[in-house]
């Protein structure tokens, strides 16, 4: 492992390339403005932390990191797009791309079938790709503070999803693509533009908590009773 956390770096140190069998590279909280193409020459890397830097782009060679199976942190940079090549990281479990000026995610993200957790909070997203439904191992999806007005229909295929955070978006309806998700436990819909809660929400078999605060909405008393009777916490 090499850690350069808060090392005041503006470039990746040359010594990194002297460790071709490197498995963990930590470069967070620096002032990096570029990531060399050579990053793809670290075939044993399973964890890469580039969070809290000044990267405006990352190279396509990130997709060459076939052993990147654990964590990839790209949050809090100056990214406006992500390379299509990320779709080749089919065994990556955790991806954080939040706090970047991303208006969308590329369709190739649906090929990252090993993802268990995807974080894209405060990223100015206005849409999500239909390919998102290909992330069939996904358990947590964090989307707070974007500009989403809908979710793709393919979300119905996220049968392993447990946690969904949609706080501080622009939803006017609870996305119908959530209907029938068998393992969804927590649903955060705070600070959207919701008016009503659909009846089918009570049929989500694993739902333990739904947070509806800071929406100007009506929750029918019968629906509220049905949810609370089965032990679901409803906040509104």
Secondary structure, 3 states (H helix, E strand, C coil): CEECCCCCCCCCCHHHHHCCCCCEEECCCCCCCCCCHHHHHCCCCCEEECCCCCCCCCCHHHHHCCCCCCEEECCCCCCCCCCHHHHHCCCCCEEECCCCCCCCCCHHHHHCCCCCEEECCCCCCCCCCHHHHHCCCCCEEECCCCCCCCCCHHHHHCCCCCEEECCCCCCCCCCHHHCCCCCCCEEECCCCCCCECCHHHHHCCCCCEEECCCCCCECCHHHHHHHHHCCCEEEC
